[in-house]
Amino acid sequence: MTKYDFDSSIDRRNSDSGKWTRYPDDILPLWVADMDFRCPPPVIDALHDRVEHAVFGYAGDPAELRAIFCAHLAEQYGWDVAPEAIVFLPGLVSGINVAARTVGAPGDGVLVCTPVYGPFLSSVDLQSRSLRNAPLAASANHHNGQDALYYEMDFAAIEQATTADTRLHILCNPHNPVGRAFNRRELETLAEHCLRHDLVICSDEIHCDLLLDGAQHIPIAALDPEIAARTITLMAPSKTYNLPGLGCSMAIIPDAELRKRFQRAAAGIVPHVNVLGLVAAQAAYSQCADWLEELQRYLTDNRNFTLQFVKQNMPALAITIPEATFLAWFDCRNAGILGNPYDFFLNNARVALNDGAWFGPGGKGFVRLNFGCPRATLAQALERMAEALSANR
Ligand SMILES: Cc1ncc(COP(=O)(O)O)c(C=O)c1O
């Protein structure tokens, strides 16, 4: 028996949803990374109570949320973080850009591993830094009788891309779009590389709770205090509890000097977090563990459903087996599609995915699908995609 309903479809077309209003009504949107589920009941209750109060002044320091979040980090990862190490932000993309401004000077190198979430790349440009790209290594992996795509960090490429003027590494863990929850060995090797080259790490861990099939998340800063001292870790309740429109996230910066520089780079530009975002975050981190467990099971089933469907009905597509996130990454290069697969599926299947090219080098010919939706919506989208592919033969 499940306590929460992830199966019912909620009409978001007449809401303020970017996901559901960008395309005409006959298009099924499985693109931008929010989910089509109601957020957990304790969050809704806490928001109701706060709205009833009816005064929405500036927020004070959220001391209780700091304490709750630190307890969460200790319990989940055995990571002891002092409450003052947390800097609240209205969004992770702000955090990435502030990190890029904080570290080094214009022209300095920023190491990234593509394909990766587009704003990693744009932050390098917007903050006048230089891109040092070490593409992830992709290989075919056989899993349950299915050829799957598997991505790993390529440490030879990382070494080569790290020039003398490289100051910052922006890490995505778990990784959007390839779905890896990087393991301890990979993270330790990366951490050792960053130490050796004196790189600051900005670790975007926004997807850290969306673990599938019992996967484990390891914050890179939790490996060792020496690594924590050079790391800006970005986390948020937004993906996990489906609250991205409420704009509350956290930068965890244990080193006081680095934190001061980060706060200075944000000052006067990045606004404070709004009171509703703080209230929602507190309820999410303190009262929603059972909801999250059910969500993880539902997303794991959606992932498995997608894998099975693709194997049976779209075998020309190669697909990742996400260990975390609600995002699947499809290699469409052998599917006989002329032109861009994003356009193909939009026009022929009436399904909106993300164009792989947005994720930088290594993304062309790929699409990303968001399976954070009721199973019936997912099934309908996949059926339409399979029909479009078979009509194309
Ligand atoms: C890896 C990653 N970082 C950041 C974000 C966006 O964060 P925010 O909405 O808090 O700016 C997303 C959203 O898809 C993401 O996947």
The ligand as an ORCA input file, in Angstrom:
! r2SCAN-3c Opt
* xyz 0 1
  C      22.112     20.276    -12.170
  C      21.136     21.391    -11.980
  N      21.523     22.512    -11.337
  C      20.681     23.548    -11.154
  C      19.379     23.504    -11.623
  C      18.462     24.666    -11.444
  O      18.521     25.177    -10.176
  P      17.714     26.490     -9.763
  O      16.349     26.379    -10.333
  O      17.725     26.422     -8.270
  O      18.472     27.656    -10.282
  C      18.943     22.361    -12.301
  C      17.586     22.313    -12.854
  O      17.277     21.540    -13.707
  C      19.836     21.287    -12.476
  O      19.465     20.161    -13.096
*
